[in-house]
Amino acid sequence: MPPMRTFPGWWLLCVLVAGPSAAAPPRAPTPAPISTPASVPGAGSVAPEVQLCLQHLKLSERDRAARALGPLDSLPRYRVQLEVEPKERRVWGKVQVELVAKGPEPLTELYLRLTPNARSRQVTLSGAKLNGKAVTLEPGPEPTLQRVALEPPVAPGGTVSLEFAVKGAVPRAAPGAESLAGGLGGLMGGGKKSGAEDHGAFSATADVVSLVGVVPQVPPMDAQGRPWDGPQGQGDLALYEPAHVLATLTVPSGWAAHATGTPLGEVPERDGRVRYSFAAAAVRDFPVLVTRGYQSATATVNAVTVESHFAPQDAAVGKRVLKYASQALSEFEKRLGPLPYTHFRVVQAPLSGGAGGMEFPGLVTVATSLYRAKANPMALLGGMPGMDEALQQFMGAQGAGLMAQLGDSLERTLEFTVAHEVAHQYFAGLVGSDPIHDPVVDESLAQYAALLYIEWAHGKEAAEALKQEALVMPYQLYRVGGGKDGRADRPVGDFAGGEMEYGALVYGKAPLLHQASRELMGDEAFFKALRAYVDTYRFKWACRSCFTQELAKASPTNAKALGALRTRWWEEAHGDEDLGSSEDLQGLMGAMGGGSPGDVDLGAQTQQLQQMLEEINNQLLGQ
């Protein structure tokens, strides 16, 4: 699954505008035993390496996967051998890709995508061999693509084997990426796109090396035979066809490797390094992270081993993250069906560009800034001269009690973000969709599913309050700042207003289509359709209107009205009417702050907020 900016970090600024609304405290989970690795019965006569990969699929899910994908030994296979030198920020190794030519026509060319190369050439490939013979890798139609011609063409059903060496130079993470100031990065750049922002997916700090995208993968092709579009400088990076991965990752002593899949073991090398091995089955991406000195906590949810990996200083939060992830997964499995994989990991990581988290199949990252937000909200703006004074002045307009309330709001942000990342295991980890051309498909469902989790875990009142904080208020603040409402259902590259517009429309407005649909057709039909959508498109690709079609099947009498709702919420500009305009923000902030609407001077607050945002922007731009 692609590396994705999933929860707009700029919403953290919204909680500075108002205190939290009442919400029920999280319930403590029942302690779960640590699970043991799955066995591989039923793997049949498939190759031994495929049998290793199939350990990553629950035994009960293998037949379902085969019905959706065909014979599981015919999926693309990636054999990965990487070595990492964190101090020098270097990674190198070998990759072999083996796939079966599918489709009615012979396969004449093969593309590989390297998302780190969107901003500059940070990963290079060399020594390519096609079916054992040396070949030349050519530049593709955009910077993240490499192309190799297949001569002679490979007939349908034939096998292609491409191997090559990989070498990468990992850039340093954005300064202060562990604070909100550093994490915002290009987000506050005047509302413009930040270039080729990857939110820290391929970057290094002293203790964390994120190597997302270092494993080249074959992109899906469109109906015209062209590879899907790659990173656009905002939003998601990429998505791939389900594939098997068998990987070894060698790191220095004291460091640990984290990746998607079933862990196959850790082997000490003679030179003092440690080799980690992973096997993954039917996954849409293969993220790799390397950490130093991290601790971990583990639980089990319905045969899924859930792991939380975190810095020692954030151990208490890391254990709460495990609780939130376990609770969310338990709730989603009840309503959306079982997650097919045996392992799920949450890794703390320094993210930038407004990212609260990034998701992949079987592994997600959550921003370090969110781990540390509740304990020290002021540290969120650390490293920005004059911001302490600006924030104190801004807070003074709302009362001395805001700081304590702010911590509670940020804890809810953390729980909601974790739930959002877990929801992405279904959308688009399991139910695939084009993250560049149709970002609203998976992002709106992941956002609404996270809201549903809050409702299921803490009640409707808590969910309504968080809806106002996390969806409605960011949209309204975007409008207060001069942003324009518009169509949410469009490619990432068409959001000319940058991350602020993308966040307000895709994360704020668009998910509420699902709430409107639910209210129209009723809970029973809505949740029946939601489960049918997941069951129908497991391991497949869903289209822009596929979920609406499932809703119409579950409620035929409302089919026309459901289509009209989709047009209204996703294709037209009725956000002010449906979510409230800037004039409604005063009452919302008053209610969230615990006072009456009349207690809030919106004009004064807006002016102070704009001044603070301008100061943040100037600092980020080096002014």
N, C-alpha and C positions, 0 to 999 in steps of 0.2 A: 504494500500500500504506500501511497505517496507521502512524503513529508509535507505536512500541512500546517498552516497557521490557523488554529482552530478556535481560539477564544480571544476576541480582540482585546489586547492589553489596555487599549485606551479607555475601556470601560472602567478601569481602576480609578481614572480621574473622576468618573461620575460619582463615585461614592464619596468624594470630597465635597460634593455639592449638597448632599443630604445624608443624615444618619440612616441607620438601617430600619426597616420595618420589622415588626414582630415576626419571629419564626420559631418553630419548635426546635429544641436542641436535637442534634443527631442521636439516634439510638445506638447503643453499643452493640457490636455484632457478637454472635456466639463464637468463641474460639474454635478454630478449625485445625485439624491435624495436617501435618505436612504429608503430601502425597509422594508416591514413588513413581519412577518412570513407567510409562505404558509399555506393554508388551506388543508384539506384532503378529498376533494370530490373524489368520484370514488374509495375509498378504499374498498368498498364492505363490506362483512361480515367477514373480517379478524379480528384477535384478536386485542383488543385495543392497546396493546403495539406495534404491527406491524403498526397500523395506525399512531401512534406517529412517528415511524421511517420513514414512507413514506412521512412525511412532508419534509424530506431531499431531496426527488426526485421532480423535476419539474413535475407538473401535466401532461404536454405534453410528458414526458419521461417515465411514468410508464408503458404504454403499450409496448413500445420498450424494456424496461428492462424485462418485463414478457415474451416477445417473445424470448429473448435471454436466460433467466434463468429459465423459467417455472414459476409456481405460486409463487408470491413474498412472500406468507406466508410459503413457504416450505424452504426458505433459512436458513442457520444456524443463530441462535440468541445468542447474548452475553448480559447477564445482569451483569452490573459492578457497584460495590459500593466500592469506594476508599476514604481513608482519608490520608492526607499528612501533615507531620510536617517538614517544610523546614529547620528550625534551626538544627534539629537533623538528617536531611537527611534520614527520614524514610517514608515509605508508607505501608499501610496495608488495607485489606478489603476482600471482597468476590466477586467471579465470578461464574456465572452459564452459562454453554454452553448447548444449545439444538439444535440437528440437526437430520435430516432425513437420514437414511441409503440409499445410492444410489448405483447403480451398480448391476450387475447380481448375485453377490455372497453375502452371509450373512456377516455382519460386525463383525469381531472377536476381534478387538483391536482399540484403539483410542490413538492418539498422541497429545501432546500439546507442542508448541514451546515457549521458553523463551529466546529471543535473548540476554538479559543482561548476561546470564550465560555462554556466549561463552568464556569470559576471566576468570571468577571465579563465584562461586555460590553466586550471589547477590540477587536472588529472590527465595524464597522457597514456596512450596505449601503444605498444610496440610488439614486434616479433609475431605478428598474426599468422596463424596457419589455419587453412580451411581444409577439413578432411585430411590433415597431415601435410598439406602443401602450402608453402609460403604465399601469402597474398598481401595486397596493399590495402590499408584502411584509408579511405578518403573522407574529407570533410563533408558533412551532410548539409542540408538546406538551412540549418540554424546551428548556433554554436554548441549546443548540447548533443548533437548527433554526429556519429561516425557511420560510414557506409562501406559495405564490401559487396562487390559484384559476385554473383554465383555463376560461374562458368565451368561446365554447362549448367543450365537451369536444373533445379531439383524438382522432379515430378511429384504430384500429390502423393503423400504416403512415404516419400523418401526422407532420409535423415540427413541433417546438416550438423557438422561439428566444427565450431570455431573456437580457437584458443589463442590467448594473447597475454602479454605481461602488462601489469598495471603499476603506475607510479604516481603518487600524489603529494603535493605540497599543501599542507593545511594552514589556512590563514588564522591569525589570532582572532579570538572572539571580539565583538564590539566592546570598547572600554566600558566598564561598569555594567556588564550585561546582567549581573545578579541583582541590580536595582531597577526600579521602574524607569529611571532616567536613561540608563543604558539600554534597557529592554525596549524602550520606545523607538530608539534608533531612527530609521528613516520614516517612521510612522508620522511624525509631526512635521515633516518637511513641507509645510505650506499646503498640505492636502494633495501633493503630487506623488506620483509613483517614486519609489526609492531606488530605481535602477533595476538591479537583479537581486533583490533581497531574498535570502533563503532562511532568514530568521535564526541563524546560527546552526543550520543543519549540517554544514561542513565548516567547522571551526574548532579552535582549541583554546582552552584556558590552562592554568597550571595543573588542574586536577581532572579535567574532562576533555576528551577528544571525541567530537561527534563526526562520524565518517559517513553520514547519510549520502547516498548517491555514488559512493566510491566503487560499488559493484556495478559495472555496466549491464544494462538490461535491454531487452528487445521491446520497443514500444508497440502498442496496438496500431493497426493500420485502419484508415477510414475507407469508405466505399470506393474512393478513387485510387486506392492503393498508396496513399501518402501516410507517413507516420503522424500520429496525433501531435498536436502542438505541445511544446514544452513550457518551461517557466516563463512567466510574463512580468516578473518584477514585483508581484504582489500575489497573495493567495497561495494556492497549492503549487507543487512542483511537478508531479507526474503520477501515473498509475499504470499498472502492467497486467498482463494476462496471468492467471494463476500458474505457478511454477514450483518445482521442487528445488531446494537448495541444500547442499552439503558443504559445510564451511569449517575451516580451521583458522583461528585467529591467534597469532603469537604476540605476546606483550611482555614488557619487562616485569621482573619480580616486584610485587607491591601494587601492580595494576591488575584490573580485571576487565574482561571483555563481556559485553552484553549484546545480544542479537536475538532475532526472532527464531523460535523453534525449540525443539527438545534438546537440552544440554546432554552431550554425549560424554563429557568428562573434561578434566584438567590434567595435563601431563607436563611435569617439570622437564625442561630441556637441560642439557649439560652445561650450557652457557649461563644458566641461572634464570632464563626466561621461562614463561609458562605458555603452553599451547592449549587454547580452549577450542572445543568442537561443538558444532550445532547442526541439527538436521531439521529442516522445515518442509512442510508439505502444502501444496496448493495455496501459496501465498502470493500476494500482488506486489510485494516489495521485500527487501531484505536490509533493514537498517543495522548499522554497527556503531556501537559507542564503547569507549574505553575510559575507565575511571580509576582514580587512585584513592585508596583509603576509604572507600564507601562501605557502609554497613547495609544490612538487608533484613527484611522481615517477610514472612511467608504465611499464606493461608490457603485453604482449599475450598472451592465453590463448585459443587456439582461436577467433580472429577477434573476441574481446571485448577492447576497450581497457579496461584496469584502471588507475584513477588513485587516487593517495593524496595528499590535501591536508592540510597540517600547519603548525603554527607553527614559525618558524625555529629556536627553541631546542630543538625536539623533532624535528629533521630526521633524526637517526639512527634514532629510534623510528618516525618516519613511513615511512622506507624499509623497516624490518622489517615494518611493517603491510602495506605493498605486497606483500612477500614472502609473508606469511601469507595474505593475501586471494587472491593468485594461485595459491598451492599449493592452497588449499581449493577454489577454483573449478575448477581442473584435476581434482582428485579427484572432485568432485561431477558434473562433466560426464561423466566416465567411467562413473559408476554410475547417475546419475539422469537422464541425457540432457542435451542442450545447453540452455544458457540462451538464450532467444530474442532477447535484446537485444544491441546492439553495444557498449554502454558500461556500465561499472560503476564507481562512485566511492565512496571511503571518505574521510570528512571528519572531522577532529578537532573536537570540540565540547565545551563545558562542560555536563555533564548533572547532574541532581539527582534526589533521590528514590530513590536506589539503582540508577540505571540505569548499566550498563556500555556500552550501545549502543542505538541505535534504528534500525529498518530500514524501508526503502521500496523500491519496485521500481527497481532501477538505481542506488540511492544508499543508503548507510548512514552513520551517525555512530558514533564511538567516543569514550568519555569521556576528556577531558583527564587526569583523575586516573590513568587506566590508562597513558597515555603517560609519565607522570612517576613511576610507582610504583617501578619497579626501581631507578632512579638514586638515589632518596631516599625509602625507605619511610616514614621518620618524617614526611615532609611530608604524607603522606596524612591525618594528623590535625592539620594546621596550622590555626592560628587558634582552637584550643580551649584555654583556659587550664588548665594543670595536666596536660594529656594526655601531654606528653613524660615527665613523672615517672611517671605511671600506667603508661604503656607500658613504660618501662624496668623498673619493678618487676615487671610481669607477665612480661616477657621473662626476667628473672633466674631465674624458676622453671624455665625450660627450657634454660638454658645460654647461654653468651656467643656461641655460633656462630649463633644464630637469625637475626640481622639479615642475614647473607650469604645464608642459606638462604631467608629471606623474599623477597629480591629475585628469586631464581629462581622461587619460587612465583608471584610477581606477574607475571613474564614469561609463565609458562604461562597465567595468567589472561588476559593480553592476547591470546595466540594463540588460546585457546579462545573468547574473546569474538568475535574477528574471524571465526573459523570459524562460530560461531553466527549471526552477522549474514549471512554469505554463504549459509548454509543457508536462511535466511529468504527468499532470492530464489526458492526453490522452495516453501517453506511459510511464509506463505501468499501470497507474491508471485505465483507461477505457479499453484499449486493453492490456490484461495481457500477460506477458512472464516470463520465468524463469530467475530471476536476478542473480542467482548463476551459472547456467549452460550455459545460453545464455545472458550474460550482454550486448553484443553488439546490441541486438535487440532493446531494449528500449533506451539505452543511445545514440546510434548513431542518432536515430530519434529525441529524445529530443534536442540533440545538433544542429542538422540541422534545426529543427523547430525554435529554438531560432535565428539561423542565418537568416532564412526566415522572422522572425518577424522584424529583423533589416532592411532587404530589404524593407519590406512592409511599415514600419514606417518611415525610414530615407533614403531610396533609395539604388540602387545597388552599388554605389560607397562606401557608408558607410559599406554595407554588405561585400564587397570585402576586405575592409581594416580590418574589424573585423575578417574575415576569416583568414587573414594572422596573425593577432595578437593572436587569440584564438585557432586556429587549427594547422596552418602550423608551426608557430614559436615554439610552445612547442615541436612538433615532432622533429624539427631540433635541438633545444637545447638538447633534450634527446640524439640525435645522436652525437652531439658535445661532450657530457659528456661520450661517450663510450657505450651508450645503443644500443642494436641490434634490427633491424626491424624484424618483424615476423608476424605470423598469429594473426589477431584481433579477429576472431570468435572462441573463446575457453572459457572454464569455468574460473571463477575468480581464482580458486586455481592453475591454470596452468600458471599464470603470475609470474614466479620465480623471475623476476626483481622487484617485488613489485609495489608500487603505481606509481613510475615514469614510468615504462614500461606500466602499466595499463592505466595511463592517456594519454600517448603519442599515444598509438595504438587505444584505445577504444574511447577516446574523441577527439583526434587529427586527426588520419588517417581515421578511419572507417566511420565517418559521411560524408566524401567526396565521398564515394560510391554513395550517394544519389544525390550529385551535378553532378557526371559523368552520372548517369542514366537520370537525368533531361535534360542534354545537348544532350544526345543521342536521346531521344524520343520526346523532346519538352515540353513546359510548359503545354499546354492543356491536353495532355495525362498523364503527370506526376501528375498533381494536381487532375485529375479525379481518378487516381489510389490511390493517398494518401487518398482522401475522401472515396473511396470504401473500403480501408483497415480498416479505422476506423469504418465505418458502418458495415462491415462484422464481425469484431471481438469485437465489443462493449460487455463488460462484459464476454468475452470468453478468451481463451488462443491462442496466436499466436505462430507460430514456427519460426525457424531461416530463412526459405526461404519464409515465407508467403507473405511478402511485395513484394519480387521479383516476386512472382506468380501473384500478383495483377497488377504489372507493365506490365507483359507480356500479361495479359488479355486486358489492355488498349492499348497496342501497339504490336499486334501479330507479325508483321514483324520484330520486334526487340527482340523477345523472346530469341533467341540464344545469341545475343550480350549482353543482359541484364544479362543472366546467366554467361557469360564470365567476365563481369565487376564485378559481385559479387565475383567470384573466385579470380580475380586479387586483389581487394581491401581488402577482408576479409580473404582469405585463403592463400594468398601468400605474399611475401616480396618484394614489388615494391615501397616502400615509398620514397626512395631517388629519384627514377625516376619520380614519380608522384607528390611529394611535394617539391622536391629539397633536396640536400644533405647539409652537413655543409659548403661546398664551396659556396652555394647559400645564406647562412645566412648573409654574408656580405652585399650583395645588398639589402636584405630584411630589415635589420636593418637601412641601410642608408636611404632607402625610407621612412621607418616609422619614422625616426628621423628628417625628413624634409630636409635632405641634399642629395647629390649625393652619390652613392655607394662608390666612391673613397674617400669620406670624413671619412670613418670608417676604423679604423685599427682593423680588426677582430682578428688578433693574440694578440694584446695588450688587447683588450676587453675580449677575451675568457680567457686569463690568469687571468685577474682581476676578472672576473666572477667566475672562478673556485676557486680562492683564497677566494672570499667572501662566496661561497657555502660551501667550506671546513670549514670556520670559523663558519658558521651557524650550520653545521653538528656537529662540535666539541662541540659547546655550547649545542645543543640538547642532545648530548650523555654525557654531564657532564664532558667533558675533558677540 
